[in-house]
């Protein structure tokens, strides 16, 4: 029998089981945020077996649906969580505009933000460089608009924990190799344009 790690993983074999919670409530900012909990698996047609690969947690902040004349974006992210607020504030300068790296990428403050909270792969799939493939599959599944950016925040580490620091550096290098860029020098927040990782809709329909 074929081992799960022998299965060729691509956009055709990866399957997503997506559950989501639209955070609509009386608190207006959360109306524009959807939490996605995603179980990732792969299906081997020849063996008729499904293999579990891992899970992902992402939040889609639908900035494009806001009426920004009536609601400030900072007020919106502040209503989501302190963590999201802190991350978003690292993206903007003292004038309330995106930092130069983001502006140079052609991203405006009125485009959607996909925040990747976590991608956790099972041990047999970890360290195989599958994160970009899985992320692109997730993005194509949930982002109905290709405008905006993906945000990933590197985990905090204890400087005295050499093993954790080494793991954090490797994690950083892997995402940079996928095309993510730090929002500024020495920043733990990385970004990428959504349309640089997700295929255009016309290709999905071929």
Rosetta blueprint (number, residue, H / E / L):
1 X L
2 X L
3 X L
4 X H
5 X H
6 X H
7 X L
8 X L
9 X L
10 X L
11 X L
12 X L
13 X L
14 X E
15 X E
16 X E
17 X E
18 X E
19 X E
20 X E
21 X E
22 X E
23 X L
24 X L
25 X L
26 X L
27 X L
28 X H
29 X H
30 X H
31 X H
32 X H
33 X E
34 X E
35 X E
36 X E
37 X E
38 X E
39 X E
40 X E
41 X E
42 X E
43 X E
44 X E
45 X L
46 X L
47 X L
48 X L
49 X E
50 X E
51 X E
52 X E
53 X E
54 X E
55 X E
56 X E
57 X E
58 X E
59 X E
60 X E
61 X E
62 X L
63 X H
64 X H
65 X H
66 X L
67 X L
68 X L
69 X L
70 X L
71 X L
72 X L
73 X H
74 X H
75 X H
76 X H
77 X H
78 X H
79 X L
80 X L
81 X L
82 X H
83 X H
84 X H
85 X H
86 X H
87 X H
88 X H
89 X H
90 X L
91 X L
92 X E
93 X L
94 X L
95 X L
96 X L
97 X L
98 X E
99 X L
100 X H
101 X H
102 X H
103 X H
104 X H
105 X L
106 X L
107 X L
108 X L
109 X L
110 X L
111 X L
112 X L
113 X E
114 X E
115 X E
116 X E
117 X E
118 X E
119 X E
120 X E
121 X E
122 X L
123 X L
124 X L
125 X L
126 X L
127 X L
128 X L
129 X L
130 X L
131 X H
132 X H
133 X H
134 X H
135 X H
136 X H
137 X H
138 X H
139 X H
140 X H
141 X H
142 X H
143 X L
144 X L
145 X L
146 X L
147 X L
148 X L
149 X E
150 X E
151 X E
152 X E
153 X E
154 X L
155 X L
156 X L
157 X L
158 X L
159 X L
160 X L
161 X L
162 X H
163 X H
164 X H
165 X H
166 X H
167 X H
168 X H
169 X H
170 X H
171 X H
172 X H
173 X H
174 X H
175 X H
176 X H
177 X H
178 X L
179 X L
180 X L
181 X E
182 X E
183 X L
184 X L
185 X L
186 X L
187 X L
188 X L
189 X E
190 X E
191 X E
192 X E
193 X E
194 X H
195 X H
196 X H
197 X L
198 X L
199 X L
200 X L
201 X H
202 X H
203 X H
204 X H
205 X L
206 X L
